[in-house]
Amino acid sequence: MRDLKQRPVSVLREFLDSEAAGGIMLMIAAALALIVANSPLSGTYFAVLHAYLGPLSVSHWVNDGLMAVFFLLVGLEIKREMLDGQLSTWPRRVLPGIAAAGGMVVPALAYVAINRDNAGALSGWAIPTATDIAFALGVLSLLGSRVPASLKIFLTALAIIDDLGAVVIIAIFYTGGLSLAYLGAAFAVIAALVALNRMRVMSLVPYLVLGAILWVLVLKSGVHATLAGVALALTIPLERTAAIEHDLDHSPLHRLEHGLHAIVPFVVIPIFGFANAGVSLAGLSLGALFEPLTLGVAAGLVVGKLVGVFGSSALAIRFGLADLPANAGWLHMIGISLLCGIGFTMSLFIGLLAFASDVALQDAVKVGILAGSLVAALLGAAVLLLAPAAGEAGE
């Protein structure tokens, strides 16, 4: 019999292995996209992405439609962790919260510093602020039991806060001209969703139907359509004290989160990666990597994340605001900070928003993200391999 006081296990922690597998799927999708974009099939690849299916192109369906499902899962995870998980109390939020803040501010400053004389590129300042949780956990999983479990939880919590920051950045800085009529209608639908929550409606059907309507209204409003997924997620009911006889599926939030975990890491994110990682490398020289835009993205991800995450964490621990994760040492923290520089999914997404009308700048961003994420992954894995094994690490 389950303990009366036992809480449901967080889906994020329960499915760490699945997230890792999803990260590996994303790596494969990105590699395939690069291969296809530089093969005789490249013409077909780009033609399909720009072909229209109804009112939107295939690329828009992926980036505005499928990614709304990804943002729905992100919103569910944020709500779940904030209310009943690793971020449910202030002591648990302190270290990952401070680390996430440093890991967003410093990469942005590094990007701006490198592109200070390149006014056309400054709108991409937020590109290196993101951490790709699936990709990072995928790399972490390859190291097995050498990495303390507390570091996986720390990385997950940090990435959740990082995602919340990315959502806020997109909502504030990457929103176009607004249609007040559609925006007002969207708020009316959100009010209806909140009413369903307050009336304790436990069926997911009305939430999902209204969520689909909300997506259309937000798409038409000028706010990026993916934010409809976050808004929907925050209205899904979470039962934190499920009865003994009920399993995790008792709560609507748990049911939807479990369902999306079977789809998002293995379908949505690989499709997004395949549709957006493809960039032609024809004529690309070593010098192209040192162009301000590309270098700013790569340096922000590698150096900015390392300095931001590790530096802010070290200061928080030094001044007694937080403690090192259990069984972890400073070398572990350096390795994790480097892995935070894997910014693939959200960085690509922000890059598409920042340079929506300039394919050449988008390609430069993609090269910077791919190069920076690869270097961050290799350096992070190397440092963690050099760090003491989980059972040997000291404070």
C-alpha positions as CSV (number, residue, x, y, z in Angstrom):
1,M,0.0,0.0,0.0
2,R,1.3,3.4,-0.9
3,D,2.3,5.7,2.0
4,L,-0.5,8.1,2.8
5,K,1.8,11.1,2.7
6,Q,3.7,10.0,-0.4
7,R,3.5,12.5,-3.3
8,P,3.4,11.5,-6.9
9,V,6.9,11.2,-8.4
10,S,7.6,14.1,-10.8
11,V,7.3,13.0,-14.4
12,L,10.6,14.8,-15.1
13,R,12.5,12.7,-12.6
14,E,10.6,9.5,-13.4
15,F,11.3,9.9,-17.1
16,L,15.0,11.1,-17.0
17,D,16.0,8.1,-19.1
18,S,13.3,8.8,-21.6
19,E,14.4,12.4,-21.8
20,A,18.0,11.2,-22.4
21,A,16.7,8.9,-25.2
22,G,14.9,11.9,-26.7
23,G,18.1,13.9,-26.6
24,I,19.8,11.1,-28.6
25,M,16.9,11.2,-31.1
26,L,17.4,14.9,-31.5
27,M,21.1,14.4,-32.2
28,I,20.3,11.9,-34.9
29,A,17.6,14.2,-36.4
30,A,20.1,17.1,-36.5
31,A,22.8,15.0,-38.1
32,L,20.3,13.7,-40.8
33,A,19.2,17.3,-41.5
34,L,22.8,18.4,-42.1
35,I,23.4,15.3,-44.3
36,V,20.3,15.9,-46.4
37,A,20.8,19.6,-46.7
38,N,24.3,18.9,-48.2
39,S,23.3,16.1,-50.5
40,P,21.5,15.9,-53.9
41,L,18.3,15.8,-51.9
42,S,18.8,19.3,-50.6
43,G,16.5,20.9,-53.2
44,T,13.7,18.6,-52.3
45,Y,14.4,19.1,-48.6
46,F,14.0,22.9,-48.8
47,A,11.1,22.8,-51.3
48,V,9.1,20.6,-48.9
49,L,9.7,22.9,-46.0
50,H,8.4,25.9,-48.0
51,A,5.4,24.0,-49.5
52,Y,2.0,25.1,-48.2
53,L,-0.4,22.9,-46.5
54,G,-3.6,25.0,-46.2
55,P,-2.9,28.5,-44.7
56,L,0.7,27.7,-43.5
57,S,3.9,26.3,-45.0
58,V,5.3,23.0,-43.7
59,S,7.9,25.0,-41.9
60,H,5.3,27.2,-40.2
61,W,3.2,24.1,-39.2
62,V,6.3,22.7,-37.5
63,N,7.5,25.9,-35.9
64,D,4.1,27.3,-34.9
65,G,2.0,24.2,-34.6
66,L,4.2,21.3,-33.4
67,M,6.2,23.5,-31.2
68,A,3.1,24.7,-29.5
69,V,2.8,21.1,-28.3
70,F,6.4,21.3,-27.1
71,F,5.6,24.5,-25.2
72,L,2.6,22.8,-23.7
73,L,4.8,20.2,-22.2
74,V,7.3,22.8,-21.0
75,G,4.4,24.7,-19.3
76,L,3.2,21.5,-17.7
77,E,6.7,20.7,-16.4
78,I,7.1,24.2,-15.0
79,K,3.8,24.1,-13.2
80,R,4.4,20.5,-11.9
81,E,7.9,21.3,-10.6
82,M,6.9,24.7,-9.1
83,L,3.9,23.3,-7.2
84,D,4.9,19.8,-6.3
85,G,8.5,19.0,-7.5
86,Q,12.1,20.1,-7.2
87,L,11.1,23.7,-7.4
88,S,8.3,23.6,-4.9
89,T,10.1,25.3,-2.0
90,W,12.4,28.4,-2.0
91,P,15.5,26.4,-0.7
92,R,15.1,24.1,-3.7
93,R,14.8,27.0,-6.1
94,V,17.8,29.0,-4.9
95,L,20.8,27.4,-6.5
96,P,19.2,26.4,-9.9
97,G,17.4,29.8,-9.9
98,I,20.6,31.8,-9.4
99,A,22.5,29.5,-11.9
100,A,19.8,29.9,-14.5
101,A,19.8,33.7,-14.1
102,G,23.6,33.9,-14.5
103,G,23.4,31.4,-17.4
104,M,21.0,33.8,-19.3
105,V,22.5,37.2,-18.5
106,V,26.2,36.4,-19.2
107,P,25.7,34.7,-22.6
108,A,23.5,37.6,-23.7
109,L,26.2,40.1,-22.7
110,A,28.9,38.0,-24.5
111,Y,26.8,38.0,-27.7
112,V,26.2,41.7,-27.5
113,A,29.8,42.5,-26.8
114,I,30.9,40.6,-29.9
115,N,28.2,42.1,-32.1
116,R,28.3,45.6,-30.6
117,D,29.2,47.1,-34.0
118,N,26.8,44.9,-35.9
119,A,23.4,46.6,-35.4
120,G,21.6,44.1,-37.6
121,A,22.6,41.2,-35.4
122,L,21.7,42.7,-32.0
123,S,18.2,41.3,-32.1
124,G,19.6,37.9,-31.7
125,W,21.0,38.6,-28.2
126,A,18.7,36.0,-26.6
127,I,19.8,33.1,-28.8
128,P,22.7,31.8,-26.5
129,T,20.6,32.2,-23.3
130,A,18.8,28.8,-23.7
131,T,19.7,25.3,-22.5
132,D,18.4,22.2,-24.3
133,I,17.3,19.9,-21.5
134,A,16.8,16.8,-23.8
135,F,20.2,17.2,-25.5
136,A,22.0,17.9,-22.2
137,L,20.5,15.0,-20.4
138,G,21.2,12.8,-23.5
139,V,25.0,13.6,-23.1
140,L,24.8,13.2,-19.3
141,S,23.2,9.8,-19.7
142,L,26.2,8.5,-21.7
143,L,28.4,9.1,-18.7
144,G,26.2,6.6,-16.6
145,S,26.6,6.4,-12.8
146,R,29.8,8.5,-12.8
147,V,27.6,11.6,-12.5
148,P,25.8,12.1,-9.1
149,A,22.0,11.9,-9.3
150,S,21.8,15.3,-7.6
151,L,23.5,16.9,-10.7
152,K,20.8,15.5,-13.0
153,I,18.2,17.0,-10.7
154,F,20.1,20.3,-10.6
155,L,20.4,20.4,-14.4
156,T,16.7,19.6,-14.9
157,A,15.6,22.3,-12.4
158,L,18.0,24.8,-14.0
159,A,16.7,24.0,-17.5
160,I,13.1,24.3,-16.3
161,I,13.8,27.8,-15.0
162,D,15.7,28.6,-18.1
163,D,12.7,27.6,-20.2
164,L,10.5,29.8,-18.1
165,G,12.9,32.7,-18.9
166,A,12.9,31.9,-22.6
167,V,9.1,32.0,-22.6
168,V,9.1,35.4,-21.0
169,I,11.7,36.7,-23.4
170,I,9.7,35.4,-26.4
171,A,6.5,37.0,-25.1
172,I,8.2,40.4,-24.5
173,F,10.9,40.8,-27.1
174,Y,9.8,38.6,-30.1
175,T,6.1,39.6,-30.4
176,G,5.1,41.4,-33.6
177,G,2.3,43.9,-34.2
178,L,-0.7,43.0,-32.1
179,S,-4.4,42.6,-33.1
180,L,-6.4,43.8,-30.1
181,A,-9.5,42.0,-31.3
182,Y,-7.8,38.6,-31.5
183,L,-5.9,39.2,-28.3
184,G,-9.1,40.0,-26.5
185,A,-10.7,36.9,-27.8
186,A,-7.6,34.9,-26.7
187,F,-7.9,36.3,-23.1
188,A,-11.6,35.4,-23.1
189,V,-10.7,31.7,-23.9
190,I,-8.0,31.8,-21.2
191,A,-10.7,33.0,-18.8
192,A,-12.9,30.1,-19.8
193,L,-10.0,27.7,-19.2
194,V,-9.5,29.2,-15.7
195,A,-13.2,28.8,-15.0
196,L,-13.0,25.1,-15.9
197,N,-10.1,24.8,-13.5
198,R,-11.9,26.5,-10.7
199,M,-15.0,24.3,-11.3
200,R,-12.7,21.3,-11.0
201,V,-13.5,19.9,-14.4
202,M,-11.2,16.9,-14.6
203,S,-11.8,15.8,-18.2
204,L,-9.1,16.9,-20.5
205,V,-11.4,17.2,-23.6
206,P,-12.8,20.7,-22.9
207,Y,-9.3,22.0,-22.1
208,L,-7.8,20.6,-25.3
209,V,-10.7,21.9,-27.4
210,L,-10.4,25.4,-26.0
211,G,-6.6,25.1,-26.3
212,A,-6.9,24.5,-30.0
213,I,-9.2,27.6,-30.3
214,L,-6.7,29.5,-28.2
215,W,-3.8,28.5,-30.5
216,V,-5.7,29.9,-33.6
217,L,-6.5,33.2,-31.8
218,V,-3.0,33.7,-30.5
219,L,-1.6,32.9,-34.0
220,K,-3.8,35.7,-35.4
221,S,-3.1,38.1,-32.6
222,G,0.6,38.7,-33.3
223,V,1.8,37.0,-30.2
224,H,3.8,33.9,-31.1
225,A,1.4,31.0,-31.3
226,T,3.5,28.6,-29.3
227,L,2.8,30.7,-26.2
228,A,-0.8,29.4,-26.3
229,G,0.7,26.0,-25.2
230,V,2.1,27.6,-22.1
231,A,-1.1,29.4,-21.3
232,L,-3.1,26.2,-21.7
233,A,-0.7,24.3,-19.5
234,L,-1.0,26.7,-16.6
235,T,-4.8,26.1,-16.5
236,I,-4.7,22.2,-16.4
237,P,-5.6,21.0,-12.9
238,L,-3.0,19.4,-10.8
239,E,-4.1,17.1,-8.0
240,R,-1.2,17.1,-5.5
241,T,-2.9,14.9,-2.9
242,A,-4.2,11.9,-4.9
243,A,-6.1,9.3,-2.9
244,I,-4.3,6.0,-2.1
245,E,-6.3,4.0,-4.6
246,H,-5.6,6.4,-7.4
247,D,-2.4,6.2,-9.4
248,L,-0.5,9.1,-11.0
249,D,-3.1,9.2,-13.8
250,H,-5.7,10.6,-11.4
251,S,-4.6,14.2,-12.1
252,P,-5.4,15.8,-15.5
253,L,-1.9,17.4,-15.5
254,H,-0.2,14.0,-14.9
255,R,-2.3,12.3,-17.6
256,L,-1.5,14.9,-20.2
257,E,2.2,15.1,-19.2
258,H,2.5,11.4,-19.4
259,G,0.9,11.4,-22.8
260,L,3.1,14.2,-24.2
261,H,6.2,12.5,-22.9
262,A,5.4,9.7,-25.4
263,I,5.2,12.2,-28.2
264,V,7.3,15.3,-27.7
265,P,10.8,13.8,-27.2
266,F,10.5,11.2,-29.9
267,V,8.3,12.9,-32.5
268,V,7.9,16.7,-32.1
269,I,11.5,17.6,-31.2
270,P,13.2,15.4,-33.8
271,I,10.9,16.8,-36.5
272,F,11.7,20.3,-35.4
273,G,15.4,19.5,-35.3
274,F,15.2,17.9,-38.8
275,A,13.3,20.8,-40.2
276,N,15.5,23.5,-38.8
277,A,19.1,22.1,-38.4
278,G,19.5,21.7,-42.1
279,V,22.0,24.3,-43.4
280,S,24.1,24.1,-46.5
281,L,27.8,24.0,-45.7
282,A,28.8,24.6,-49.3
283,G,31.4,27.3,-49.5
284,L,31.6,27.5,-45.7
285,S,35.1,28.4,-44.6
286,L,36.8,28.4,-41.2
287,G,36.6,32.1,-41.3
288,A,32.8,32.0,-41.4
289,L,32.9,30.6,-37.8
290,F,34.6,33.9,-36.7
291,E,31.9,36.2,-38.2
292,P,30.5,38.3,-35.4
293,L,27.0,36.7,-35.5
294,T,28.2,33.1,-35.6
295,L,31.0,33.7,-33.1
296,G,28.7,35.6,-30.7
297,V,26.2,32.6,-30.6
298,A,29.0,30.0,-30.2
299,A,30.9,32.0,-27.6
300,G,27.8,32.8,-25.7
301,L,26.9,29.1,-25.5
302,V,30.3,27.9,-24.5
303,V,32.1,30.7,-22.6
304,G,29.0,32.6,-21.5
305,K,27.2,29.6,-20.1
306,L,30.3,28.4,-18.3
307,V,31.0,31.8,-16.7
308,G,27.3,32.5,-16.0
309,V,26.2,29.2,-14.5
310,F,29.4,28.3,-12.7
311,G,30.2,31.8,-11.6
312,S,26.8,32.6,-10.2
313,S,26.6,29.1,-8.5
314,A,30.0,29.6,-6.9
315,L,29.1,33.0,-5.6
316,A,25.8,31.7,-4.2
317,I,27.6,28.8,-2.4
318,R,30.4,31.0,-1.3
319,F,28.0,33.5,0.4
320,G,26.0,30.7,2.0
321,L,22.9,31.1,-0.1
322,A,23.0,27.5,-1.3
323,D,25.0,24.3,-1.0
324,L,26.7,22.2,-3.6
325,P,24.5,19.4,-4.9
326,A,25.0,16.2,-2.8
327,N,28.1,14.1,-3.7
328,A,29.2,16.7,-6.2
329,G,32.4,18.7,-6.3
330,W,33.6,21.8,-8.1
331,L,34.8,19.9,-11.2
332,H,31.3,18.4,-11.5
333,M,29.9,21.9,-11.4
334,I,32.2,23.1,-14.2
335,G,31.2,20.1,-16.3
336,I,27.4,20.7,-15.8
337,S,27.9,24.4,-16.5
338,L,29.5,23.5,-19.9
339,L,26.7,21.1,-20.7
340,C,24.3,24.1,-20.2
341,G,25.9,25.5,-23.3
342,I,24.0,22.9,-25.4
343,G,21.2,25.3,-26.5
344,F,19.9,23.5,-29.6
345,T,16.1,23.5,-29.6
346,M,15.2,26.7,-27.9
347,S,18.2,28.6,-29.4
348,L,17.2,27.6,-32.9
349,F,13.6,28.6,-32.2
350,I,14.7,32.1,-30.9
351,G,17.0,32.5,-33.8
352,L,14.2,31.9,-36.2
353,L,12.1,34.6,-34.4
354,A,15.0,37.1,-34.2
355,F,15.8,36.8,-38.0
356,A,12.5,35.7,-39.4
357,S,13.0,37.5,-42.7
358,D,16.7,36.8,-43.3
359,V,17.6,33.3,-44.3
360,A,21.3,34.1,-44.5
361,L,21.4,35.3,-40.9
362,Q,19.3,32.2,-39.9
363,D,22.0,30.0,-41.4
364,A,24.8,31.9,-39.6
365,V,22.8,31.4,-36.4
366,K,22.4,27.7,-37.1
367,V,26.2,27.2,-37.7
368,G,26.9,29.1,-34.4
369,I,24.4,26.9,-32.5
370,L,25.7,23.7,-34.0
371,A,29.3,24.6,-33.4
372,G,28.8,26.0,-29.9
373,S,26.5,23.1,-28.8
374,L,29.0,20.5,-30.1
375,V,32.0,22.1,-28.3
376,A,30.0,22.5,-25.1
377,A,28.9,18.9,-25.2
378,L,32.4,17.6,-25.8
379,L,34.0,19.8,-23.2
380,G,31.3,19.1,-20.6
381,A,31.6,15.4,-21.1
382,A,35.4,15.5,-20.9
383,V,35.3,17.4,-17.6
384,L,32.8,15.1,-16.0
385,L,34.8,12.1,-17.0
386,L,37.8,13.7,-15.3
387,A,35.8,14.4,-12.1
388,P,35.6,11.9,-9.3
389,A,33.0,9.2,-9.7
390,A,29.7,9.8,-7.9
391,G,30.6,7.8,-4.8
392,E,34.1,9.5,-4.5
393,A,33.1,13.2,-4.9
394,G,33.5,15.3,-1.9
395,E,32.5,18.8,-1.1
